Amino acid sequence: MQLTGAQIIMECLLEQGVDTVFGYPGGAVLNIYDALYEYKDKIRHIRTAHEQGAAHAADGYARASGKTGVCIATSGPGATNLVTGIATAYMDSVPMVAITGNVNLNLLGLDSFQEVDITGITMPITKHNYIVKDVHDLADILREAFQIAQSGRKGPVLVDIPKDITAHTCEYVPAEPKPLFEEPFPIEERFEQALQLLNASEKPFVYCGGGVISSGAADALNTFVDKLDAPVSCSLMCQGGFDQENPRYMGMLGMHGTNTAALAIKNCDLFVAVGTRFSDRVLCNAGLFARHCPIIQIDIDTAEFNKNIDVQLKMKGDAKEILEKLNSLLEKREHKEWMDSIAAWKKEYPLQQKGEKEDDVLPQEVLETLSRLTENSAVITTDVGQHQMWAAQFYTFRSPRQFLSSGGLGTMGYGLGAAIGAQIACPEKRVINVAGDGSFHMNCTELATAAAYNVPMIELVLNNSVLGMVRQWQKLFYGWRFSQTDLDPNTDFCKLAEAFGVKALRIAKKEDIEPVLKEALNEKGPVLIDCLISRDINVLPMVPAGASVEDPILEM
Amino acid sequence: MEYTNANPSPVKEYILSVLARNRSGVLLRIAGLFSRRCYNILSIVAAQTENTKFSRILIVVSGDDRIIRQVDKQLSKLIDIVQVDVLPWEDAVVREHVLMKVKRTVQNSEKLVEMANVFRAKILNVEPDSMILELTGDAATINSFIELYNPYGVLKILRTGAMAMLK
């Protein structure tokens, strides 16, 4: 049948099973929005307050559901506003398709109104991007975009579509989604080598990254560590990829990892890394990371081998498939002594927080209470900074896709949009964005979206009126010179929320924590909690720049 | 036993032969990758292949083993790139092409022609006060060719990057 480009976009989205998109209308996407009007029974469009919010919402939707997130923006500033969101998704390997409008073909390259070379701009932050110059190519390009976004190491793909392409017509022939690219699998020899290392190890350490979640490897991982009888540590990206109530769990590894994980890496005799890229936030000093033992790395992206650190055995492929095969080959091992010492370290070095005064509202207590009240089952999104680390440390994550955070890019302002996307992907779950006041300020406009669609998420602002993480570094390395990190006089977030039509609550003292959280959890619409905390609570442990991951600072 | 990062091998020049889909922006994707990952391009030559749907791009890169492996793997991840081969110099025929304009006088004219003949260079154009020479050869030959003419006054040099083909 003959359809316009805009209608073809709708049909291609439906082919891919897309029923929700996030975006913001504008001149170059008028035809697309007209088609969205026509297809509104099949495709739900969430209009955010700002295109960046749409990109983060599509990202949160993708991370929470495992599906590909879709966002739409107009040309020029609409497209550039997506950039931070696309880069965030790229760094964390989140499948996303971003559709941007552009000026008419004959106006391209002439500095036309709202024209920008968005394919040029997004080249370094997408897996691939396209500009469509013929409506006949449109459907296949969109199909390829989804195929690329979801294949192998996932990531964002951008499709830029000049306005007249969305008006041109051509014959639309429906098609099934393209199969994902085939990924290579390690040869037998690699498995033999892995088994040798695994069987020779008396003190193995299993470390997991976001690849465990994106490949759906959590169950296989669980079996693997039981068979191997090993303790487990997870990166920020793998929170929930392993049940944190499991006695094997040691907490995070890296700059703000636990002392148990640090002691374990110091003492282990084999380091098994699954679905992880050894980011500098984990390695700390690459020259001092696990240099006394061999490393096995399982990852789907071959470029991650020997990039930041040399490893002794590389296994390229899907983490789930590789772990399943290892599980079928591995005999049950037992390392009682090793597991006992892990348990002893866990007991000796629990994560804990101290305030200056006894009645300080401590983020630890707020998050542990939240964890208890939500039965450890909420989806937690975060912004970036101290609150992000506290959320990872003190909420107990038990299953994958429960913790959504900008790990690679460290995007302040990510969380609120992501929470809206996650809540729309998972209407049956409680979704809470744990924010800091600095991060909340960046994209607080998205409260308008939460209010407009009555998205029942909770915005929990841990408000210390400072940029806490930067302040912490200024304390440690810049002689307490708090350059530009003091946010007083601060915004009244409760009044702000009310102006957006969002219910607002405040935690001002210790006794408020539980009743206020309970009240918020009973609401059916969006709620903001302004949680006032001291400005001098530090994120600990902490590995300072250049130091070894084995020697965190435990107190400051 | 200590598991250290392998000692970096000496920095050398490597020649990469890249087969890419002939789509707009493919050269930009490659150049952008090199620049953002801080790899050094020494020269680059690109043209359509016998099949107009594909381009062959030859890139000379300097780096140690580790960097070259990273370049290879990162390039291979680009969607428009079909294949990347790191060509071993000894198994490849490598050629560069140079156009050189040199100063000519009545006195040295004969000498200039004689030197061109030694290298089997072509004389493409002769003006009263200059001549344009053309030479194809490996980098070392072209370097010594240019060096030889330097004392006579080299006015302009246009030099391509290396093209290479496996034997």
Boltz contact constraints between the chains, C-beta under 6 A:
constraints:
  - contact:
      token1: [A, 123]
      token2: [B, 32]
      max_distance: 6.0
  - contact:
      token1: [A, 124]
      token2: [B, 36]
      max_distance: 6.0
  - contact:
      token1: [A, 128]
      token2: [B, 79]
      max_distance: 6.0
  - contact:
      token1: [A, 291]
      token2: [B, 2]
      max_distance: 6.0
  - contact:
      token1: [A, 291]
      token2: [B, 3]
      max_distance: 6.0
  - contact:
      token1: [A, 302]
      token2: [B, 73]
      max_distance: 6.0
  - contact:
      token1: [A, 303]
      token2: [B, 73]
      max_distance: 6.0
  - contact:
      token1: [A, 303]
      token2: [B, 74]
      max_distance: 6.0
  - contact:
      token1: [A, 303]
      token2: [B, 77]
      max_distance: 6.0
  - contact:
      token1: [A, 310]
      token2: [B, 5]
      max_distance: 6.0
  - contact:
      token1: [A, 310]
      token2: [B, 6]
      max_distance: 6.0
